[in-house]
Amino acid sequence: MAYVDTACAKSVMGEKEADALMKYCKEIGWPCEKVTDQEPFRFGPGNRIWSESALVIAVVWCSMAIILRISII
């Protein structure tokens, strides 16, 4: 199960979660791809963290195909 907040401009996940999701997609033959990315993220008052890659994955919601791009940090 994954959670993506569709009200936010960007989504982010950790490398460990991305690897697990890519492995699962490969096992079931579901399309996903790791691509180059460069997005800034800030959590609370901390410094900016820049992503270097993102996971692009198709999901089906209410019989509609939706493509998600989730940055990886």
N, CA, C and O atoms as a Tinker XYZ file with bonds, in Angstrom:
   292  protein
     1  N      0.846000   -1.168000    0.000000    73     2
     2  CA     0.000000    0.000000    0.000000    64     1     3
     3  C      0.894000    1.234000    0.000000    63     2     4     5
     4  O      1.940000    1.258000    0.648000    81     3
     5  N      0.475000    2.242000   -0.724000    73     3     6
     6  CA     1.214000    3.503000   -0.778000    64     5     7
     7  C      0.231000    4.647000   -0.588000    63     6     8     9
     8  O     -0.965000    4.504000   -0.842000    81     7
     9  N      0.742000    5.770000   -0.144000    73     7    10
    10  CA    -0.086000    6.964000    0.068000    64     9    11
    11  C      0.541000    8.119000   -0.683000    63    10    12    13
    12  O      1.705000    8.449000   -0.457000    81    11
    13  N     -0.213000    8.732000   -1.567000    73    11    14
    14  CA     0.237000    9.914000   -2.294000    64    13    15
    15  C     -0.817000   10.986000   -2.075000    63    14    16    17
    16  O     -1.991000   10.775000   -2.380000    81    15
    17  N     -0.410000   12.129000   -1.551000    73    15    18
    18  CA    -1.336000   13.237000   -1.295000    64    17    19
    19  C     -1.541000   14.015000   -2.584000    63    18    20    21
    20  O     -0.657000   14.761000   -3.006000    81    19
    21  N     -2.691000   13.849000   -3.207000    73    19    22
    22  CA    -2.945000   14.494000   -4.495000    64    21    23
    23  C     -3.160000   16.000000   -4.369000    63    22    24    25
    24  O     -3.218000   16.696000   -5.383000    81    23
    25  N     -3.280000   16.518000   -3.147000    73    23    26
    26  CA    -3.431000   17.962000   -2.956000    64    25    27
    27  C     -2.070000   18.665000   -2.928000    63    26    28    29
    28  O     -2.001000   19.891000   -3.010000    81    27
    29  N     -0.997000   17.891000   -2.813000    73    27    30
    30  CA     0.342000   18.476000   -2.776000    64    29    31
    31  C      0.914000   18.581000   -4.186000    63    30    32    33
    32  O      0.578000   17.794000   -5.071000    81    31
    33  N      1.773000   19.558000   -4.373000    73    31    34
    34  CA     2.400000   19.769000   -5.684000    64    33    35
    35  C      3.418000   18.678000   -6.004000    63    34    36    37
    36  O      3.619000   18.346000   -7.172000    81    35
    37  N      4.066000   18.113000   -4.973000    73    35    38
    38  CA     5.108000   17.110000   -5.179000    64    37    39
    39  C      4.920000   15.981000   -4.175000    63    38    40    41
    40  O      4.353000   16.174000   -3.099000    81    39
    41  N      5.405000   14.806000   -4.544000    73    39    42
    42  CA     5.406000   13.655000   -3.643000    64    41    43
    43  C      6.831000   13.162000   -3.496000    63    42    44    45
    44  O      7.650000   13.336000   -4.398000    81    43
    45  N      7.130000   12.548000   -2.360000    73    43    46
    46  CA     8.486000   12.098000   -2.078000    64    45    47
    47  C      8.442000   10.785000   -1.302000    63    46    48    49
    48  O      7.522000   10.542000   -0.521000    81    47
    49  N      9.449000    9.942000   -1.529000    73    47    50
    50  CA     9.609000    8.699000   -0.773000    64    49    51
    51  C     11.089000    8.451000   -0.559000    63    50    52    53
    52  O     11.936000    9.036000   -1.233000    81    51
    53  N     11.385000    7.586000    0.375000    73    51    54
    54  CA    12.763000    7.223000    0.649000    64    53    55
    55  C     13.279000    6.179000   -0.337000    63    54    56    57
    56  O     12.497000    5.501000   -1.004000    81    55
    57  N     14.592000    6.060000   -0.420000    73    55    58
    58  CA    15.231000    5.100000   -1.328000    64    57    59
    59  C     14.814000    3.666000   -1.005000    63    58    60    61
    60  O     14.565000    2.870000   -1.911000    81    59
    61  N     14.738000    3.340000    0.273000    73    59    62
    62  CA    14.370000    1.985000    0.695000    64    61    63
    63  C     12.953000    1.639000    0.223000    63    62    64    65
    64  O     12.714000    0.538000   -0.273000    81    63
    65  N     12.019000    2.577000    0.378000    73    63    66
    66  CA    10.636000    2.350000   -0.053000    64    65    67
    67  C     10.540000    2.249000   -1.574000    63    66    68    69
    68  O      9.788000    1.430000   -2.102000    81    67
    69  N     11.303000    3.083000   -2.269000    73    67    70
    70  CA    11.313000    3.051000   -3.739000    64    69    71
    71  C     11.841000    1.709000   -4.242000    63    70    72    73
    72  O     11.276000    1.125000   -5.166000    81    71
    73  N     12.918000    1.222000   -3.638000    73    71    74
    74  CA    13.475000   -0.071000   -4.043000    64    73    75
    75  C     12.469000   -1.199000   -3.826000    63    74    76    77
    76  O     12.324000   -2.081000   -4.673000    81    75
    77  N     11.775000   -1.166000   -2.685000    73    75    78
    78  CA    10.776000   -2.202000   -2.391000    64    77    79
    79  C      9.618000   -2.139000   -3.382000    63    78    80    81
    80  O      9.133000   -3.178000   -3.830000    81    79
    81  N      9.174000   -0.944000   -3.727000    73    79    82
    82  CA     8.075000   -0.796000   -4.672000    64    81    83
    83  C      8.489000   -1.241000   -6.072000    63    82    84    85
    84  O      7.713000   -1.899000   -6.764000    81    83
    85  N      9.705000   -0.889000   -6.496000    73    83    86
    86  CA    10.194000   -1.318000   -7.807000    64    85    87
    87  C     10.309000   -2.840000   -7.872000    63    86    88    89
    88  O      9.973000   -3.449000   -8.888000    81    87
    89  N     10.780000   -3.446000   -6.792000    73    87    90
    90  CA    10.897000   -4.908000   -6.738000    64    89    91
    91  C      9.519000   -5.551000   -6.862000    63    90    92    93
    92  O      9.344000   -6.509000   -7.615000    81    91
    93  N      8.553000   -5.031000   -6.132000    73    91    94
    94  CA     7.194000   -5.572000   -6.186000    64    93    95
    95  C      6.607000   -5.419000   -7.587000    63    94    96    97
    96  O      6.007000   -6.359000   -8.108000    81    95
    97  N      6.769000   -4.256000   -8.199000    73    95    98
    98  CA     6.250000   -4.027000   -9.545000    64    97    99
    99  C      6.866000   -5.008000  -10.538000    63    98   100   101
   100  O      6.172000   -5.531000  -11.410000    81    99
   101  N      8.163000   -5.254000  -10.407000    73    99   102
   102  CA     8.840000   -6.192000  -11.299000    64   101   103
   103  C      8.281000   -7.598000  -11.117000    63   102   104   105
   104  O      8.071000   -8.313000  -12.097000    81   103
   105  N      8.038000   -8.000000   -9.867000    73   103   106
   106  CA     7.516000   -9.336000   -9.572000    64   105   107
   107  C      6.143000   -9.570000  -10.199000    63   106   108   109
   108  O      5.851000  -10.674000  -10.657000    81   107
   109  N      5.304000   -8.541000  -10.221000    73   107   110
   110  CA     3.945000   -8.720000  -10.741000    64   109   111
   111  C      3.797000   -8.234000  -12.185000    63   110   112   113
   112  O      2.704000   -8.284000  -12.749000    81   111
   113  N      4.900000   -7.760000  -12.783000    73   111   114
   114  CA     4.864000   -7.309000  -14.168000    64   113   115
   115  C      4.159000   -5.975000  -14.364000    63   114   116   117
   116  O      3.570000   -5.727000  -15.416000    81   115
   117  N      4.220000   -5.104000  -13.336000    73   115   118
   118  CA     3.568000   -3.792000  -13.403000    64   117   119
   119  C      4.585000   -2.745000  -13.847000    63   118   120   121
   120  O      5.724000   -2.757000  -13.380000    81   119
   121  N      4.188000   -1.832000  -14.750000    73   119   122
   122  CA     5.161000   -0.850000  -15.253000    64   121   123
   123  C      5.563000    0.195000  -14.215000    63   122   124   125
   124  O      4.714000    0.807000  -13.566000    81   123
   125  N      6.862000    0.383000  -14.074000    73   123   126
   126  CA     7.415000    1.479000  -13.267000    64   125   127
   127  C      8.828000    1.725000  -13.759000    63   126   128   129
   128  O      9.483000    0.822000  -14.280000    81   127
   129  N      9.286000    2.942000  -13.591000    73   127   130
   130  CA    10.617000    3.288000  -14.074000    64   129   131
   131  C     11.244000    4.335000  -13.172000    63   130   132   133
   132  O     10.577000    5.268000  -12.724000    81   131
   133  N     12.532000    4.171000  -12.911000    73   131   134
   134  CA    13.299000    5.151000  -12.154000    64   133   135
   135  C     13.914000    6.119000  -13.150000    63   134   136   137
   136  O     14.580000    5.703000  -14.099000    81   135
   137  N     13.688000    7.423000  -12.932000    73   135   138
   138  CA    14.160000    8.448000  -13.858000    64   137   139
   139  C     14.960000    9.506000  -13.097000    63   138   140   141
   140  O     14.898000    9.582000  -11.870000    81   139
   141  N     15.709000   10.318000  -13.838000    73   139   142
   142  CA    16.463000   11.423000  -13.251000    64   141   143
   143  C     15.491000   12.491000  -12.751000    63   142   144   145
   144  O     14.465000   12.747000  -13.383000    81   143
   145  N     15.810000   13.102000  -11.635000    73   143   146
   146  CA    14.933000   14.092000  -11.006000    64   145   147
   147  C     15.799000   15.090000  -10.254000    63   146   148   149
   148  O     16.913000   14.761000   -9.848000    81   147
   149  N     15.306000   16.284000  -10.067000    73   147   150
   150  CA    16.026000   17.278000   -9.265000    64   149   151
   151  C     14.996000   18.230000   -8.669000    63   150   152   153
   152  O     14.687000   19.279000   -9.234000    81   151
   153  N     14.474000   17.831000   -7.506000    73   151   154
   154  CA    13.455000   18.622000   -6.821000    64   153   155
   155  C     13.908000   18.908000   -5.389000    63   154   156   157
   156  O     14.445000   18.022000   -4.723000    81   155
   157  N     13.698000   20.132000   -4.910000    73   155   158
   158  CA    14.053000   20.447000   -3.524000    64   157   159
   159  C     12.912000   20.078000   -2.565000    63   158   160   161
   160  O     11.738000   20.254000   -2.889000    81   159
   161  N     13.270000   19.571000   -1.399000    73   159   162
   162  CA    12.304000   19.280000   -0.339000    64   161   163
   163  C     12.850000   19.833000    0.972000    63   162   164   165
   164  O     14.059000   19.832000    1.207000    81   163
   165  N     11.955000   20.299000    1.806000    73   163   166
   166  CA    12.343000   20.785000    3.134000    64   165   167
   167  C     11.332000   20.209000    4.124000    63   166   168   169
   168  O     10.121000   20.313000    3.931000    81   167
   169  N     11.848000   19.610000    5.171000    73   167   170
   170  CA    11.003000   19.018000    6.193000    64   169   171
   171  C     11.189000   19.815000    7.482000    63   170   172   173
   172  O     12.251000   19.770000    8.103000    81   171
   173  N     10.159000   20.535000    7.872000    73   171   174
   174  CA    10.258000   21.390000    9.055000    64   173   175
   175  C     11.269000   22.492000    8.825000    63   174   176   177
   176  O     11.382000   23.009000    7.713000    81   175
   177  N     12.017000   22.864000    9.875000    73   175   178
   178  CA    12.972000   23.970000    9.744000    64   177   179
   179  C     14.343000   23.538000    9.192000    63   178   180   181
   180  O     15.285000   24.330000    9.191000    81   179
   181  N     14.454000   22.293000    8.726000    73   179   182
   182  CA    15.739000   21.773000    8.252000    64   181   183
   183  C     16.163000   22.354000    6.916000    63   182   184   185
   184  O     15.449000   23.144000    6.300000    81   183
   185  N     17.337000   21.941000    6.493000    73   183   186
   186  CA    17.882000   22.372000    5.206000    64   185   187
   187  C     17.151000   21.696000    4.055000    63   186   188   189
   188  O     16.471000   20.688000    4.241000    81   187
   189  N     17.301000   22.263000    2.869000    73   187   190
   190  CA    16.735000   21.642000    1.679000    64   189   191
   191  C     17.480000   20.347000    1.368000    63   190   192   193
   192  O     18.699000   20.255000    1.510000    81   191
   193  N     16.711000   19.358000    0.942000    73   191   194
   194  CA    17.257000   18.089000    0.472000    64   193   195
   195  C     16.829000   17.964000   -0.983000    63   194   196   197
   196  O     15.651000   18.127000   -1.299000    81   195
   197  N     17.771000   17.678000   -1.867000    73   195   198
   198  CA    17.462000   17.577000   -3.299000    64   197   199
   199  C     17.358000   16.113000   -3.707000    63   198   200   201
   200  O     18.190000   15.286000   -3.335000    81   199
   201  N     16.332000   15.816000   -4.471000    73   199   202
   202  CA    16.206000   14.476000   -5.033000    64   201   203
   203  C     17.125000   14.361000   -6.240000    63   202   204   205
   204  O     17.432000   15.355000   -6.898000    81   203
   205  N     17.555000   13.149000   -6.522000    73   203   206
   206  CA    18.362000   12.882000   -7.715000    64   205   207
   207  C     17.647000   11.927000   -8.660000    63   206   208   209
   208  O     18.062000   11.750000   -9.805000    81   207
   209  N     16.560000   11.307000   -8.175000    73   207   210
   210  CA    15.797000   10.394000   -9.009000    64   209   211
   211  C     14.336000   10.414000   -8.574000    63   210   212   213
   212  O     13.983000   10.932000   -7.515000    81   211
   213  N     13.502000    9.831000   -9.432000    73   211   214
   214  CA    12.074000    9.736000   -9.136000    64   213   215
   215  C     11.567000    8.412000   -9.678000    63   214   216   217
   216  O     12.156000    7.841000  -10.595000    81   215
   217  N     10.481000    7.931000   -9.111000    73   215   218
   218  CA     9.837000    6.724000   -9.581000    64   217   219
   219  C      8.578000    7.129000  -10.329000    63   218   220   221
   220  O      7.732000    7.847000   -9.796000    81   219
   221  N      8.460000    6.669000  -11.560000    73   219   222
   222  CA     7.261000    6.916000  -12.362000    64   221   223
   223  C      6.501000    5.599000  -12.418000    63   222   224   225
   224  O      7.037000    4.580000  -12.853000    81   223
   225  N      5.257000    5.627000  -11.977000    73   223   226
   226  CA     4.469000    4.403000  -11.871000    64   225   227
   227  C      3.030000    4.665000  -12.287000    63   226   228   229
   228  O      2.463000    5.719000  -12.000000    81   227
   229  N      2.462000    3.697000  -12.961000    73   227   230
   230  CA     1.055000    3.783000  -13.361000    64   229   231
   231  C      0.194000    3.167000  -12.260000    63   230   232   233
   232  O      0.552000    2.144000  -11.677000    81   231
   233  N     -0.935000    3.797000  -11.986000    73   231   234
   234  CA    -1.912000    3.231000  -11.061000    64   233   235
   235  C     -3.282000    3.297000  -11.743000    63   234   236   237
   236  O     -3.506000    4.110000  -12.639000    81   235
   237  N     -4.173000    2.443000  -11.308000    73   235   238
   238  CA    -5.534000    2.453000  -11.833000    64   237   239
   239  C     -6.454000    2.848000  -10.691000    63   238   240   241
   240  O     -6.448000    2.240000   -9.621000    81   239
   241  N     -7.244000    3.881000  -10.946000    73   239   242
   242  CA    -8.159000    4.390000   -9.926000    64   241   243
   243  C     -9.498000    4.649000  -10.595000    63   242   244   245
   244  O     -9.588000    5.457000  -11.519000    81   243
   245  N    -10.530000    3.973000  -10.136000    73   243   246
   246  CA   -11.870000    4.107000  -10.725000    64   245   247
   247  C    -11.829000    3.870000  -12.233000    63   246   248   249
   248  O    -12.416000    4.635000  -12.999000    81   247
   249  N    -11.152000    2.834000  -12.649000    73   247   250
   250  CA   -10.985000    2.415000  -14.048000    64   249   251
   251  C    -10.265000    3.445000  -14.921000    63   250   252   253
   252  O    -10.355000    3.386000  -16.148000    81   251
   253  N     -9.555000    4.384000  -14.301000    73   251   254
   254  CA    -8.751000    5.372000  -15.037000    64   253   255
   255  C     -7.271000    5.128000  -14.751000    63   254   256   257
   256  O     -6.889000    4.913000  -13.600000    81   255
   257  N     -6.444000    5.161000  -15.782000    73   255   258
   258  CA    -5.001000    5.030000  -15.606000    64   257   259
   259  C     -4.428000    6.392000  -15.239000    63   258   260   261
   260  O     -4.694000    7.392000  -15.905000    81   259
   261  N     -3.643000    6.415000  -14.180000    73   259   262
   262  CA    -3.022000    7.644000  -13.691000    64   261   263
   263  C     -1.525000    7.388000  -13.556000    63   262   264   265
   264  O     -1.117000    6.341000  -13.053000    81   263
   265  N     -0.713000    8.332000  -13.999000    73   263   266
   266  CA     0.741000    8.213000  -13.886000    64   265   267
   267  C      1.204000    9.086000  -12.727000    63   266   268   269
   268  O      0.929000   10.286000  -12.687000    81   267
   269  N      1.915000    8.461000  -11.780000    73   267   270
   270  CA     2.465000    9.187000  -10.633000    64   269   271
   271  C      3.969000    9.321000  -10.803000    63   270   272   273
   272  O      4.635000    8.395000  -11.265000    81   271
   273  N      4.498000   10.472000  -10.428000    73   271   274
   274  CA     5.951000   10.698000  -10.401000    64   273   275
   275  C      6.289000   11.069000   -8.963000    63   274   276   277
   276  O      5.867000   12.113000   -8.464000    81   275
   277  N      7.052000   10.206000   -8.304000    73   275   278
   278  CA     7.359000   10.382000   -6.888000    64   277   279
   279  C      8.876000   10.533000   -6.743000    63   278   280   281
   280  O      9.633000    9.613000   -7.053000    81   279
   281  N      9.300000   11.684000   -6.275000    73   279   282
   282  CA    10.733000   11.930000   -6.079000    64   281   283
   283  C     11.272000   11.011000   -4.991000    63   282   284   285
   284  O     10.559000   10.639000   -4.059000    81   283
   285  N     12.537000   10.657000   -5.128000    73   283   286
   286  CA    13.208000    9.765000   -4.172000    64   285   287
   287  C     14.339000   10.530000   -3.502000    63   286   288   289
   288  O     15.177000   11.135000   -4.171000    81   287
   289  N     14.353000   10.496000   -2.161000    73   287   290
   290  CA    15.462000   11.131000   -1.433000    64   289   291
   291  C     16.125000   10.127000   -0.524000    63   290   292
   292  O     17.080000   10.463000    0.175000    81   291
